[in-house]
């Protein structure tokens, strides 16, 4: 186990040279880090981990040959390093998040986001529990096998709707993945290439079309009332007719929204 005075032996794994160089440059400025090696694919990563026995691993997820998750699956528990997943693919970051990986960073990331992940990873290394790491890895592989058995695709995983017994919605916002309870969302509006989620605590911009967002929500509770608006029926206080055949709805927080004629029948079907 790494002591509080020893340098943290760190390995960088990514199939993109520039990505490895970027991580290396950020790590070089930290006096607690010693970079012991780099690898450009999964098979090289397995060998490098066995050779260098790093304390900390910055690991790309999607690589030629075998994935980052499969790299970890090939290691005995005694060799498992603390891991920060580095990926441009949201669906894989979501998996890492769900099994409580040390951290992850989504490409492209800035120095502040990277440093925050590094700080948490260093703290975890100081209290390394390899049995806990092995448990996390088991959770990852179980999830992957379950998805494979169900025929889910990577794209489907990224846009999957939360299950009734799993009231979580994962969104990418400000370079991070945030977990929201769908029930906390009041309403959603389209804003160019983004949607703005208005929830009980704050509003968040998410780079996604309104249609894609609708596909991730439970249609029993979320209804489109305008080409640019989705409303959560659980937060609707009242609805009534307005001018020119349109309707209006009022939410529990006092927000009033217009229901266009195109979507009036859809709203009525849920009332």
N, C-alpha and C positions, 0 to 999 in steps of 0.2 A: 504493500500500500504506500502511496506517495505521502511523504511527510509534509509538514507545513513549510519546510525550508528547501525541499528538493524542487528542481525544475519539473514542470509538467511536460512529459514526453508526448509530443503531438504528431499525428499523421494526417496528411491531407489526401483525400481521394476524390477525383473528379476526372471525367473523360475529356474535359475541355481544358486545354493548356492555359488559356487566359484566366479561366475561373480559378485554377490552382494558384496561379501567380497572384491573383487578387487576394485570395485568402492568406497566402504566404506573406504578402506585404502588410496586411493588417495584423497578422500574428507577430511579425518581427518587432513591432513597437512595444510588445508586452514583455517585461523582464522576467516574468514567471514561466514563459513558454520556451521550450526547446523543440524545434522542428526536427524530427528524426527521419523523416522520409516523405515521399509522395508516391501515388499510384494513379495510373491512367485508366484502369478498368477494374472490374470486380475481382477477377482471378489474381491480378497483381496485388490487389488490396489484401486478399486473404494471406498471401505469402508474406507481404510486408508486415502485417500485424503479427504473424507468427515469428518473424525475424526480429522486429524492433520492440514488440510488446509495449505499445504506446498506452499512456494513461487516458489520452483524449483523442478522439477521432472526429474529423470534419469529413462527412461522408455524403457524396452525391447519391441520389436515389436511383435515377434512371440512367443506366450505363449499358454499353454493349456487352453481350454475354450474360452476366448475372447482375441482378439489381443490388442496390445497397442493402436491402433487407436480407437478401440471400447471402450476401457476404457475412453478415452477422450470424446467420443460421449455420454457417459452416465452421464456426469457431466454438471451441469448448468454453464452458463458463469461466474457467480460470483466465482466459485470454480476452474476455470481453472488455473493451474500453468504454468509458463514458462517451456518448455519441451525440454530436450535433448534426442533424440532417440539413444539407444544403441542396436546395432544389428549385427549379423553375416551374415545377408541376404541382399545382395546388392539391390535387387529389392525394398525392403521396404525403405531402405535409400534413394533411388532415389525418391520415392514418397514424403518422408519428405522434401527432397531438393527442389523438384518442387513447393511445397506450402510454401517455405520459413520458415521452422521450425527454431527455435533458432539455433540449430546445431544438429549434429549427430556424433557418433563415430562408426566405424566399428571394430568389434572384429576380430582378436586381435589388440589392440591399445597400443601405448606406452604412457609414462607419458607426453611427449611433446604434443602429439595430444590431450590427455585428458585435459591437462591444458589450451590449446588454446580454446577448447570448453567451459570449465568452465569459463574462463575469459569473453567470449562473453555472456554466459548465465547470469553471475552476472551483467553485464552492462544492459542487457535486463530487469532483475528483478527490477533494480533501477528505471526504467521508464516503469513499467508494465502497459499495456493497454489491459484490459481483452476483450474489444470489438474487438480489432484486433486479439486476440487469438481465439475468437469465429469465426471470419471470416476465419482464417486459418483452423480451425477444419472443418468448412463447406466445404472448398475447398478439404480437405482430403477425407471427406466422399463422396462428389460428384464424385471425381476421382475413389474411390473404387467402387461405384455403377455403374459407367460407364464401368469400366473394367469387373465387374461381368456380366453386361448386354451383353457385347460383347463376353463373353465366354473366356476372356483372362485368362491364368494361370499365376501363380507366375513366372514360368520359362520363359513364353512368355513375360511377362513384363520385365524381366531382359534383354532379348535379342531382344526386339522389335526394329524395324527399325524406324528411325525418319520419321515423316510425312513430306510431301512437305511443309506444312504450319507451321511446327515446326522444324526449322533447328537447332536442338540440338542433341548432342551425349554425353551421360553420360558414363564416364569410371572411373574405380577404379585405382588409381595410388598413390603410396606412402601412402597407408592407408586412402586416402580420395577420395571423388567423385569429379571429375572435369567435367565441361561442355565445350564441344568443338563444334564449328561450323564445320560440315562436309566439307564445302567448303574450310576451312583453312588447311585441310589435303592434303599434296602433294603426299605422297606415304607411303606404309606400308610394312614392311618386317618381316618375321618370324625369331625368335631368340630363339630356344629351346622351352621351355614351354611358352614363351612370344611372343608378337608382339611389334615391335617398330614403333610408329606412328611419322612420320616426318611431322610436320606442319610448318606453316609460321613463327612461333615464336621460337619453340624448338622441341626436340624429347622426347618422353615419352615411358617408358616401361609399358606394360599392360599384366597381366597374363591372357592370352586367346589364343586359337588357331586361326590360320589365317582364317580357315573356319568359326568359330563362329563370328569373326570380320566381315567377308564378309557378313554374314547374317544380320548384323546390318546396313549395308550401302545400299544406293540407287544404284541398278544395272545399272541405266541409266548413272551414273557418275563414278562408281568405277568398274574397270575391273581387273581380275586376269591375269597377263602376265607371271607368272612363278609360280611354286609350292610354292615358298617362297616370292612372291611379288604381291602386289596390287597397282594399280596406279589410281590416280584421273584424269580423262580425262580433267577436267577443267583446270588443270595445265600442260597439255601436250603441248609442243611447236611444236614438230615434231616427225615423226616416219619414219623409212626406213629399207630396207633389210640389213642384216649383213651376216656373213659367215654361211655356212652349213644350209641354209634354215631358219635361225633365223632372228629376227628383233631386232631393238633397238629403244628406245624412249628417247627423251630429254625433260626434264621438264623446266618450265619457270625460275627456279632458277639455271639452268645449269646442274643439275643431269642427268646422263645418265644411263639407266637401260636396261638390256637384256630381250628380249621377247623369251621365249623358243618355239620350234617348236610346242609343245603340245598346246600352248595357242595363237598362231599366228592368227588362224581363229576367235577366240573369239574377239581379238582386232580388226581385220579387220571388223567384223560385227558391230562394234560401230563407225567406221570411215566413 
